[in-house]
Amino acid sequence: MAQKHKPSDKQEHEAVAVHDEAKPKDAETTKGTLGRRQYDKELERLHVELVKLQQWVVHKGLRVCIVFEGRDGAGKGGTIKAITERVSPRVFRVVALSAPTEREKSQMYVQRYLPHLPAAGEVVIFDRSWYNRAGVERVMGFCSDEAVKGFLEAIPKVERVMVDSGIILVKYWLEVSPEEQTRRLEERIDDGRKIWKLTPMDLKSYSRWYDYSRARDDMFAASDTEFAPWNVARSDDKRRARLNIISHLLSQVPYREVHREKIKLPKRQKADGYRESNHPMRFIEERY
């Protein structure tokens, strides 16, 4: 499976203290269902650490790129939401590209992804990425076998350039079982909040489980490198997966809490003769 990423001695030393803080204080010893109360408690604590990480990324001008891949229903969207819901969207940017345009189809394959890579002080999260070529495009026949082979040969070199340029690249594969994937996709059918997640493409993909397994295996064999390893998270339990991934992410980016002055709200100005307007404001109907 994926090799463990080995940060430099300096990075490892800097990361030890903060990663210890990010570990669960009272994690359950059994692997039963993680209750909502404990999940919320751990997630709140990890959110605090993510904010510290955010401030450090901005302070040091770091560039962080996070890739999420996995089958339909593996939990990528929920995990990304858990990571980003308490941080600034100006620092944490989520990239989820739609199908390529005719112009983009004529470009070098990775070209349309390059403009989205992080600049200084940014964390970019790819909800599916350039690995579409090794996954959905291969399985659904959207590209030739030669194109897939060429991609798998080239992508380690591209990622080597990214890492050598200073980008911190973290890749996650969410591993879901066939039974849990079926349960989740069936749940979407009758849920008006999730029906948009079940597209004709998802239905076609669902029937090709083992084609995706072969594609995943080839992808790992080609691109699970020491400098950009694949980190695999079991995602049948969504709550545990989210906490585990956030905790792991915090260990991949050495950070410190940025010192700031204690915040105190200033006094409001005096009314100085101001009176409320008589303009008839159009308040919305209060149905709740």
C-alpha positions as CSV (number, residue, x, y, z in Angstrom):
1,M,0.0,0.0,0.0
2,A,1.1,3.6,0.1
3,Q,4.5,4.4,1.5
4,K,4.7,6.7,4.5
5,H,5.9,10.2,3.8
6,K,9.3,11.0,5.3
7,P,9.6,14.8,6.1
8,S,13.1,16.2,6.7
9,D,14.6,16.0,10.2
10,K,13.9,19.7,10.7
11,Q,10.3,19.4,9.5
12,E,9.8,16.3,11.7
13,H,11.2,18.1,14.7
14,E,8.9,21.1,14.2
15,A,5.9,19.0,13.6
16,V,6.2,16.8,16.7
17,A,4.8,19.2,19.3
18,V,1.8,20.5,17.3
19,H,0.9,17.0,16.0
20,D,0.8,15.7,19.6
21,E,-1.7,18.4,20.3
22,A,-3.8,17.3,17.4
23,K,-4.1,13.7,18.6
24,P,-7.4,12.6,20.2
25,K,-7.4,13.2,23.9
26,D,-9.9,10.5,24.8
27,A,-10.3,8.3,21.7
28,E,-12.4,5.2,22.0
29,T,-10.4,2.0,22.4
30,T,-13.0,0.0,20.3
31,K,-13.9,0.5,16.7
32,G,-17.7,0.7,17.2
33,T,-19.8,3.5,15.7
34,L,-18.4,6.9,16.6
35,G,-21.1,8.9,18.3
36,R,-22.1,12.3,17.1
37,R,-21.2,13.9,20.4
38,Q,-17.6,12.6,20.4
39,Y,-17.3,13.3,16.7
40,D,-18.3,16.9,17.2
41,K,-16.0,17.3,20.1
42,E,-13.0,16.0,18.2
43,L,-13.9,17.9,15.0
44,E,-14.1,21.1,17.0
45,R,-10.6,20.6,18.4
46,L,-9.2,19.7,15.0
47,H,-10.8,22.8,13.5
48,V,-8.8,24.9,16.0
49,E,-5.6,23.2,14.8
50,L,-6.6,23.8,11.1
51,V,-7.0,27.5,11.9
52,K,-3.5,27.5,13.4
53,L,-2.3,25.7,10.3
54,Q,-4.0,28.3,8.1
55,Q,-2.4,31.2,9.9
56,W,1.0,29.5,9.7
57,V,0.6,28.9,5.9
58,V,-0.2,32.6,5.4
59,H,2.6,33.7,7.8
60,K,5.3,31.6,6.1
61,G,3.9,31.8,2.5
62,L,3.6,28.1,2.2
63,R,2.0,26.4,-0.8
64,V,-0.1,23.3,0.1
65,C,-1.8,21.1,-2.5
66,I,-4.2,18.3,-1.3
67,V,-5.6,15.8,-3.7
68,F,-8.7,13.7,-3.0
69,E,-9.5,10.6,-5.0
70,G,-11.8,7.6,-4.6
71,R,-14.8,5.9,-6.0
72,D,-18.3,7.6,-6.1
73,G,-19.7,7.6,-2.6
74,A,-16.4,7.2,-0.9
75,G,-16.9,10.4,1.1
76,K,-14.6,12.9,-0.6
77,G,-17.1,15.8,-0.5
78,G,-18.0,15.4,3.1
79,T,-14.4,15.2,4.1
80,I,-13.5,18.3,2.2
81,K,-16.4,20.1,3.8
82,A,-15.2,19.0,7.2
83,I,-11.8,20.4,6.5
84,T,-12.9,23.7,5.1
85,E,-16.0,24.7,7.1
86,R,-14.1,26.7,9.7
87,V,-11.3,28.2,7.7
88,S,-11.0,31.0,5.2
89,P,-12.1,30.3,1.6
90,R,-9.4,32.8,0.6
91,V,-6.7,30.6,2.0
92,F,-8.3,27.1,1.5
93,R,-9.5,26.9,-2.1
94,V,-11.5,23.9,-3.4
95,V,-11.0,23.0,-7.0
96,A,-13.6,20.7,-8.7
97,L,-13.2,21.0,-12.4
98,S,-16.1,20.1,-14.7
99,A,-15.6,18.2,-18.0
100,P,-13.0,19.7,-20.3
101,T,-14.0,22.1,-23.0
102,E,-13.1,21.5,-26.6
103,R,-10.2,23.9,-26.3
104,E,-9.0,22.2,-23.1
105,K,-9.2,18.8,-24.8
106,S,-6.6,20.1,-27.3
107,Q,-4.2,21.1,-24.6
108,M,-1.5,19.1,-22.9
109,Y,-3.5,17.0,-20.4
110,V,-2.2,18.5,-17.1
111,Q,-2.3,22.0,-18.5
112,R,-5.8,22.9,-17.2
113,Y,-4.8,21.9,-13.7
114,L,-1.6,24.0,-13.5
115,P,-3.3,27.4,-13.1
116,H,-5.1,26.1,-10.0
117,L,-1.9,25.1,-8.1
118,P,-1.4,27.1,-4.9
119,A,0.5,30.4,-4.7
120,A,2.2,31.6,-1.5
121,G,-0.1,31.4,1.5
122,E,-2.7,29.1,-0.1
123,V,-4.0,25.6,0.5
124,V,-5.6,24.2,-2.6
125,I,-7.8,21.1,-2.3
126,F,-8.6,19.1,-5.5
127,D,-11.9,17.3,-5.4
128,R,-10.7,14.9,-8.0
129,S,-7.7,15.9,-9.9
130,W,-5.4,15.1,-12.8
131,Y,-5.8,11.5,-11.7
132,N,-9.2,11.5,-13.6
133,R,-7.1,10.2,-16.5
134,A,-6.0,7.2,-14.5
135,G,-9.6,6.6,-13.1
136,V,-12.8,7.7,-14.6
137,E,-11.5,8.5,-18.1
138,R,-9.8,5.1,-18.3
139,V,-12.8,3.1,-17.0
140,M,-15.4,5.0,-19.0
141,G,-13.4,4.9,-22.2
142,F,-12.9,8.6,-22.5
143,C,-9.3,8.2,-23.5
144,S,-7.1,5.6,-25.2
145,D,-5.0,3.0,-23.4
146,E,-1.9,4.8,-24.8
147,A,-3.0,8.1,-23.2
148,V,-3.4,6.4,-19.8
149,K,0.0,4.7,-20.2
150,G,1.6,8.0,-21.1
151,F,0.0,9.7,-18.1
152,L,1.1,7.1,-15.6
153,E,4.7,7.4,-16.9
154,A,4.7,11.2,-16.8
155,I,2.8,12.1,-13.7
156,P,5.6,11.1,-11.2
157,K,7.9,13.5,-13.1
158,V,5.3,16.3,-12.9
159,E,4.8,15.8,-9.2
160,R,8.5,15.7,-8.7
161,V,8.8,19.1,-10.2
162,M,5.9,20.3,-8.0
163,V,7.5,19.1,-4.8
164,D,11.0,20.3,-5.8
165,S,9.5,23.8,-6.4
166,G,8.4,23.9,-2.7
167,I,4.8,22.7,-3.0
168,I,3.7,20.5,-0.1
169,L,1.7,17.8,-2.0
170,V,-0.6,15.5,0.0
171,K,-2.6,12.8,-1.8
172,Y,-5.5,10.9,-0.3
173,W,-7.4,7.9,-1.6
174,L,-10.7,7.1,0.2
175,E,-11.3,3.4,0.3
176,V,-14.9,2.4,0.6
177,S,-16.3,-1.2,0.5
178,P,-18.7,-2.3,-2.2
179,E,-21.5,-2.8,0.4
180,E,-21.1,0.6,1.8
181,Q,-20.9,2.3,-1.6
182,T,-24.2,0.5,-2.6
183,R,-25.9,1.7,0.7
184,R,-24.8,5.3,0.1
185,L,-25.8,5.4,-3.5
186,E,-29.2,3.9,-2.8
187,E,-29.7,6.4,-0.1
188,R,-29.3,9.2,-2.6
189,I,-32.1,8.0,-4.8
190,D,-34.9,9.0,-2.3
191,D,-33.1,11.9,-0.6
192,G,-34.1,15.2,-2.2
193,R,-30.9,16.8,-0.7
194,K,-28.6,14.3,-2.4
195,I,-30.3,13.4,-5.7
196,W,-27.9,15.8,-7.5
197,K,-25.0,13.6,-6.5
198,L,-26.4,10.6,-8.5
199,T,-25.7,11.3,-12.2
200,P,-26.0,8.9,-15.2
201,M,-22.2,8.7,-15.1
202,D,-22.3,7.6,-11.5
203,L,-24.7,4.8,-12.4
204,K,-22.5,3.6,-15.2
205,S,-19.4,3.8,-13.0
206,Y,-21.2,1.8,-10.2
207,S,-21.4,-1.3,-12.4
208,R,-17.7,-1.3,-13.1
209,W,-16.3,-1.9,-9.6
210,Y,-13.5,-4.2,-10.7
211,D,-12.5,-2.0,-13.6
212,Y,-12.0,0.8,-11.1
213,S,-10.1,-1.6,-8.8
214,R,-7.6,-2.4,-11.7
215,A,-7.3,1.3,-12.5
216,R,-6.6,2.1,-8.8
217,D,-4.0,-0.6,-8.6
218,D,-2.2,0.6,-11.7
219,M,-2.4,4.2,-10.4
220,F,-0.8,3.3,-7.1
221,A,1.9,1.2,-8.8
222,A,2.9,4.1,-11.0
223,S,2.5,7.1,-8.7
224,D,2.9,6.0,-5.1
225,T,6.3,7.6,-4.7
226,E,8.5,8.4,-1.7
227,F,8.2,12.2,-2.5
228,A,4.4,12.1,-3.2
229,P,2.9,9.0,-1.6
230,W,-0.7,7.9,-1.7
231,N,-2.3,8.1,1.8
232,V,-5.2,5.6,2.0
233,A,-8.1,6.2,4.4
234,R,-10.8,3.6,5.1
235,S,-14.0,5.5,4.7
236,D,-16.9,3.1,5.5
237,D,-17.2,5.1,8.8
238,K,-17.5,8.6,7.5
239,R,-16.9,10.3,10.9
240,R,-13.8,8.3,11.7
241,A,-12.5,8.9,8.2
242,R,-12.8,12.6,8.4
243,L,-11.1,12.8,11.8
244,N,-8.3,10.5,10.7
245,I,-7.7,12.5,7.5
246,I,-7.6,15.8,9.2
247,S,-5.3,14.5,12.0
248,H,-3.0,13.1,9.3
249,L,-3.1,16.3,7.3
250,L,-2.0,18.3,10.3
251,S,1.0,16.0,10.6
252,Q,2.1,16.6,7.0
253,V,2.5,20.3,7.2
254,P,4.8,21.5,10.0
255,Y,3.2,24.5,11.7
256,R,3.3,26.7,14.7
257,E,0.7,28.9,16.3
258,V,1.3,32.4,15.1
259,H,1.5,34.9,17.9
260,R,-1.0,37.7,17.8
261,E,-2.0,40.5,20.2
262,K,-4.9,39.9,22.4
263,I,-8.1,41.1,20.7
264,K,-10.3,43.7,22.4
265,L,-13.2,45.3,20.7
266,P,-12.9,49.1,20.4
267,K,-15.6,51.4,21.8
268,R,-18.4,52.3,19.3
269,Q,-18.7,55.9,18.2
270,K,-21.4,58.1,19.8
271,A,-24.7,58.6,17.9
272,D,-23.9,62.2,17.4
273,G,-27.5,63.0,16.5
274,Y,-28.2,60.0,14.3
275,R,-31.8,58.7,14.3
276,E,-33.1,55.5,12.8
277,S,-34.4,56.0,9.2
278,N,-38.2,56.0,8.5
279,H,-37.6,54.0,5.3
280,P,-39.9,51.0,5.1
281,M,-37.5,48.1,5.2
282,R,-38.6,45.0,3.3
283,F,-38.1,42.4,6.0
284,I,-38.5,38.8,4.9
285,E,-41.3,36.7,6.1
286,E,-40.4,35.1,9.5
287,R,-41.8,31.6,9.0
288,Y,-39.6,30.1,11.7
